[in-house]
Amino acid sequence: MNPKTFEKPVYLKQGKYLVREITTVDEAIDFLEEWPEEKRDLIHETAYRTCLMAHDGQKPLGVARDAIRAFGKKKGILEKAPEVRPINQVSGGRVPA
């Protein structure tokens, strides 16, 4: 496990039909850096700073996860974990009949 990996991923809507899985503080930072500048506000700034501090070891990773999750909730883009199961890699990607 990467030392900067969240205990549980955070799922955020990205566009109309896509959901992005955020599993690390680096991914959270990337997501926040990609957020449109005209939509940035105090909530964005707080989440971004918190994630940067967690990346630098100044805050626990759980705090960064909570910050990106709160950002998503406030912006209306927080999603529940998808109920999709991964394809069995042992069968070479084939679904048994």
N, C-alpha and C positions, 0 to 999 in steps of 0.2 A: 504494500500500500504506500502510495506517495505520501510523504509527510504533510503535504498541503492539500490532501484530499478530504472533502467533507465526509462526515459519517453517513449522511444520506444525501442524495442529489436533490437539487431544486429544479423544478420544471417551469419554464417561462415561455409564454407565447412569443413567437417571433414571426410577425406577419399574420396573415389571415388563417393559414392552414398549417403552419409549422410550429412545433414545440421544441425548444432547445433544452437539453439536459445540461445542467451546470453541476459538475462534480468536484471541481477544484477552485481554489481561490483565484488562480490564474484565469480560468474560464469566466469567473464572475467579473474580474477586472476587464477582460476583453469585452464582455457583454456591455458593461457600463461605458467603456470607451467608444463602443459602436452606437450608443444611444444618440439620437439626433441632438445636436447642440441647441436647437430651438425649443426642445422639450425638456432640457435639463433645468433642474430647480434644486432647492435645498435638500429634498429627499434624495435626489440623485447624488448630490455632492457628499452627503453624509454616508451613504452606502459606499460610494467610491473611496472616500478617505478611510473608512473602516476596513475595506478589503485591502487597501494598500498597507495599512498598519498591520493587518494579520499576515500579509505576505512577508513583511519585514520582521515578523516575530514579536511585534509590540502588542498584539491582541491575540486571543485564542481564535482558532479557526471556526469554532462554533459561533462566535460573535459575528464573523464575516458571513457565515451561512445565514444567520438570523437577519443580517442587514440586507443581503440580496433578496431574501425571501420577503421581508417587509417592503422592500422597494417594489417587488413584483405585485404584492397584494395591493399596495397603495395605487399602483398604476393600472390595476385590473388585468394583469397579464400572468398572474400566478396560476399554475395548473396543478391538478393532482397528479400523482404518479400514474403513468399510462398503464393500462391493463393488457399490454401486448407482451407476449412471451417470446423470447429469442428463439430462433431456429436452432435445433439440435446440431451442434457443430460436428459431432461424431458421425452423423449420417451424411456428411458432405453437403449439408444444406437442404437435403431432401426431407420432405415430411412423409413419415411412414403412412402407408395406405390403411 
